[in-house]
Amino acid sequence: MSPTAQQTQSTQPAEQIHQNLSAPEAIAPPVKHHQIVIVGGGAAGITVAAQLLKRNRALDIAIIEPSDKHYYQPGWTLVGGGVSPIDKFIRDEKDVIPNGATWIQARVAKLDPDRNRVITEAEQVIEYDYLVLCPGIQIDWHLIKGLKEALGRGGVTSNYSKDYAPYTWETIRNFKGGNALFTYPATPIKCGGAPQKVMYMADDTFKRHSGVGVNTTVMFCTAGASMFAVPEYSASLDRVVARRGIVTKFKHNLKEIKADTQEAIFDVTTDNGVEEVSLHYDMIHVAPPMSAPDFIKQSPLAGAGGWVDVDKATLQHTRYANVFSLGDASSLPTSKTAAAARKQAPILVQNLLSLIQSQPIAAEYDGYTCCPLITGYNSTIMAEFAYGGKLAPSFPLDPTQERYSMYLAKAYVLPWLYWNRMLKGEGFEADIFKPLNKLLRR
């Protein structure tokens, strides 16, 4: 369906019209129009914009992004583990916006796909012919009672915020022993391996450097029923926690932090129902609940769970033909990682260009994602998989094994590739190994 045929004459929001009638001196911001509007200037949005412009410099692309800083969020685990300073993973947003794209520094308040427009919190109306949604994920700190008030002091921390990742390392480095808890929530989250990565680095620090390991109990408290969703990688992680003596507590969903008594309150699913359990902590790293941004949940574009409802192969919206989505806010049934977004981007770009050119939409995403599971300061499992948990290694190696080379890749190679290749719209480097991998798997 042509988006042009769907368009209607733009109007101001009703509340703005009402304001104008009651206060003639108020002037509504002028309506803007762009051929392609990308909501979100993070990893997914910048990559898509860069790839589109590499294919066609004449495209009129606007990126709506409120932040003046751009963050390499996979690096926050390295910050929390004391490997790198936070500044290494921050750039000015203006420096990553692709040449030829327009940056609209604003926060989206409403999506109106029936009239092909986006409305910002400042009531700016931005019309589009085609829309790409990739605003990232919303962190719902408030869903854990007492967490917002406790964060950043008393041993309560989270690498899921740039504001607290440095405090994670401070807490680990100064830990004197006791219970060290690492949690995983009942919701989808970005970088599903991150709650474990920092745990293994903390355990290394306790045992090898600070000497408090003998007086410390490390616990992984997860709402899930296993260490990882893909059985082959979960089995490897089972061996890691057994070797380290880490206590695993499955089906434990954190619901409250009592900072004054240093208690973590969990809802624990048992055969007899849900029971409330209290665990004492001397430090706790919290992976908070997450969800799609509210402006997506409240829009006609949302599907089950509030995520942007797209076809899992084409990344095109299931009801609005001129809308696409990728990354953390999409409904794609795969892990939410930067590596997934990088594999999704060329599929979306090809299909969007096909739509613009009135050609069949044929490119398909296979669900590829990657989660470099740091298992210590010198080892990483490069967990790569596709839809259905199918292993999808980029290299002709057993991907379930811990390797020092993969740790080096995580700590040093991947950040460089992000800034210098991914955000520049370049292709996926490991694809050159695909023919060799297929040959070796015969």
N, C-alpha and C positions, 0 to 999 in steps of 0.2 A: 504494500500500500504506500503511495507517495505521501510523505509528511506534508507536502504543500497542500494536498487535497484536504488534509485534516485541519489546517489552520483556519482560525477565524480572526476577525479583526481584534487586535489587542485592546484591552481596556485596563483602566487602573483598578487596583483592588477596591472592593466595596468600602472598606474602612477608610481608604484614602479619599474616595469620592465624598463620603460623608463628612470627612474632615474639611475638605475644600468648600463644601456647601455651608458649613457652620462657621468656617474661618477663611474668608476669601484670600487673606494674605499668605496662607500656606500654599507652597508650590510643590507638587509631586515631582520626584526625579523623572527625567525623560526616560522613555522606554528604549532599551537597547535591543539590537538584534544581531545574532551571529549564526553562521551556518551550522557550526558544531559547538555545543557548550559542554564542557567537561566539568563536572562538580567534583572537586577534590584535586589538590595539587601535591599529593603524596607520591609514593612509589608508582602506583598504577596510573594515576592521571598524567604525570610527567612522561612516563614511558609511552603511553598511548599517543599523547600529543607529539612527541618527538618522532615516533614511527609514522604517524599520519603525515607530518610535514616532510619527512624524508621521501615519502611516496608522492606527495603533491604539495609543492610550496604555495600553490594558489589557494589552498583551503583557508577559510576564515574560521579560526579556532579561538575560543575564549576559555580560560581556566578560572573557575571560581574557587578561591582558596583564602581563608581568613588569616592564616598565620604568616608572619614575615620570616619565619625560620623553617627550614626543611631538615627533617631528622632521619638518620639511618637507624631505624628502631631495632633491627637485629643486633646492633652494637651495644644496646643497653645491658644485655647479659654480660658482655665483656667488661662494661663499666662496673656492674655489680660484683663481678669476680676479681676486680682490681687489675685487670689486664690493660685497660686503656682508659684515658680520661674522657669525660663526656664531650668535651669540645671537639674531639676527633670526629664525632658523628653528627655535627651540626654545620649547616651551610645557610647562607641567606637565601630565602626563597627566590628572590629576583635573579640569583645567579644560576638557578636550575630551570627556570622557565625557558622553553625552547625558543630560539629566534623565530619570529613569525607568529607566535602565539600572543594573545592579549591576556594579561593577568588582571582579573577583577578581584581585588582584595575585599572580600565580603563573606558573610556567613549566611547560608541558605536557611530560610524559615519555612518555605512552602514549595511544593512541587505541584504544578498544574498541567499534567500531560494532555488533558483534553483540549487545552488551548496552547499547547507547546510553549510553556513559559515556566520560568523559575522566579521566585520572589524572595528577596533577601530580607534580613532582619531590619534593614533601613528602608524597606518597602520599595526597593529598586526592582523593576520588572525587566527581566532579561528573556527575550524570546529566542527560540532556536528552531532550526530545521531538524537537527538530530541531537540527541542527548546521550551523554556517557556518564554514568553514575559510578563514582569510586571515591566516596568521602571517607572511607575507612570505617572503623568500628567504634562504637561508643562504650566507654568504660563506666560501669554502674557501681561506683564505690559505695553509694548509699544503700545498696541492697544487703550489705553486711553491716549490721548494727554496730555502731561504735568505731568502725574502721576509719572513717574520714578524720575523726578527732584524734585517733591514736597514731596515724601514720607519721613517720619521720622522727619518732622518739620512743624510748622505752623498748627498743629492739623490734619495733613493728615497721616493716618496710615492704617495698614492691618494686621490682624492675620494670613494671608496666607503666611507669611514669619517669620522665627525665628528671623530675624534681626529687625522686627518692632513690634512683639507681645509685648515685654516689653514696647515699646513706647505707645502702645494702653492704657495700664494701667496708664502710666504717664499722658497721655492726659485726660483720664477719671477722674483720681484723682484730677487733677489740673484745671478741667473745671470750668469756671466762669459764664456759662450761654450762651444762644443764641440758634442757630440751630445746632443740632447734627444729622448728616445724616449717614445712614447705607445702603449700596447699594448691589444689586445682579445683575449679568450680564446676557446677553442673551445667553451665552454658557453653556454647562454642566460644573459643577465644582465639586471638591472633597468636601465632607462633606457639602451638600447643606443647612444644618441647621445652619452652623457656622455664617453667617452674622446676623441671628436673635439672636443667643445665647448671643453674646457680647452686642447686643443692649439692651436686657432685664437686663443684669447685670449692664450696664451703667445707665439705667433708675433707677434701684434700688439705685445705688450710688448717683445719682443726687438728688433723693428724700429723701433718708434716712440718708445719711452721710454728703454730702457736702452742703446740704441746698439750692442748686441752682435750684431745680426742678421747682419752681414757675416761674423762669425766663428762662426756657428751653423748646424748642420744639423738640421732638424726632421724626424723620421721617424715615420710611422704604421705600426706593426708589428701586423698583424691576422691572426688565424687564418683569417679569411674570405677570399673570393676577390674581393670588391668593397668599395666604400666604404659601401654600405648595401644592405639586402635588397630595397628597392623600386627598380626600375630608374630610374624618373623622378627620384627623389631622389638616387640614386647618380650619375646623370649630372651633376646640379647640383654635387654634392660633388667630382666629378672636376675640374670647372672651377675650383672653389675651391682645391684643392691644387695644381693646375697654375699658377694665378695666383700663389700664394704661394711656389711652389718647394719645397713639402713633398715629401719622398721617401716613396713608398708601398712597403711590403713586405708583399705578400699571402701568405697561407698560412704565416705565421710565428706559431707558438704558443709563448709564453714558458713555459719550464719551470724555470728556475733563475736566481737572482740571486747573483753572486759579488761581494759588496760590497768585499772587500779589493782586488780588481783592477778594480772597476767594469765588470764584464762582465755582459751579459744573454745567456743561453743559450736558443736557440729550437730547436724541432723544426720543420723546414721541409719541407712536402710538395712533392715534385717529381715529374716524370714517371718518375723512376727509384726512387721510394720516399721515405722520410723521411730527411732529412739533418740533422745537428746544426750550427748556425751560432752563432758568438759575435759580438756587437756591443758595442763599447765605448759606455758612456754617461757623460755628465757630469751629467745628471739623467734620471730615468725616472718617468713616471706609469703606474702599473700598474692595469689593470682586472682584478681577480682572477677565477678560476673561481668559479662559483656553482651552487647546486643547491637542491632542496627541503629543508626542515629534516629532520633525521634521524628525528624521531618520526613524520613523514609517510612517509618512505621505508620505514620498518620496520612500517608499518601495513597492514591489509587495504584501506585506501582508496587506496593508491598504484597508479598505472598505469605505463605506459612512462616510463622515465626517473626514476621516483620521485615524479612530480607527482600531485596529487589528480586522480583520473580522473573528469572531468565531461563531460557533453554540451556541445559547443562553442556550441550555440545557447541551451539552457535553463539551463546552469550547474548542473544537477542531477547528482548522482553517478550513474554508469552502473549501479551495483549496489545501492546503499543509497539508497532513495527519500527518506529524511528528511535527507539530507546534501547540502549545496551548497558550492560554493567559487568564489572569485573572486580576482583579484589575482595576485601574483607566484608563489604556490605552486600555482596551478591548472595544469591541462594545456591551457588555452585557447591555441590556436596563433596568438598575436598578441604584439606587443611588450609587455614588462612595464613599464608606466608608471602613474603616478597617474591620468593622463587616461583610460587604459583602465579602471582600477578604477571611476572615476566613471561611465563609461558602462555598466559591467557591473552596478553596484549596483542601479539601478531594475529591471533585468531579473530579478535574483535576488530582490529584494524582492517583486515582483509574483508570481513563480512560487512563492515560499515561502508567501505569503499565500493563493494559490490552493490549494496543497496543504493548508494548515491548514483551509481552508473546504471541502475535498473538491470543488474545482472543477478543470476541465481546466487543465493547465499549457500556456500558449500564448505567453507573451512570449519573444521571440528576440533574442539579441545578434548583431550583424553583424560583430563583430571590430574595431570602431572602436578606434583608439589614436592618440595624438598624441605626437610627439617634437619639441619646439622645438630645432632644430639651430642653436645659436649659431655663427656663422661669423666673428665678430669682435665688437669692443665696440660696434658700431653696426649689426649686421645679424644676422638670424636667418631660417632657412627653417622655417616652421611645417609640419612634415611630419605630415600627417594621412592615415590610410589604414585600410582595413578588411581583412577576410579576402581572401586571394588577392592582396594588394598593391594593391587597388583604391583609387585616390585618393578621399579623403572630406573635402574642404575645408569648413570651417565658414563661410568668408567667400567672397563672389563675386569672388575674386582667384585668380591663378595660384599655387598653393601651392608650386611648385618654385622660386620666385624668392626671393632674399634681400631682406629688407625691414627698414628701421629700425623701422617700426611694430610688427613682430613681435618685435623685440628688446625694445622697451619693454613689450610684453605679457608676455614671458618674465620680464623682470627685476622688473617692478613689479605688473602686473595679476594674473598667475597666483598669486603668493603671497597676495595679498589675497583672491582668490576662494577659495583653499584654506581659509584660516582662517575666513572670514566666510560662505562659501556652501557649499562642498563638505562640510565637517565638520558643518554645520548641517542637512544633508539636503536642500538646495535643488537644483533642477533645473539642467540644462546650459544656460548662457546662450546659447551660439551656436546653439542649436536654432531660435531665432527667425528665423535667416537661411535655414533650410532651404527654405521655399517660394520665396524669391528665387533661391537656388542652382539649384533644379530648373528654374525658369523660364528662367534664363540658359543652362542646359546643353542646352536643347531645340534 
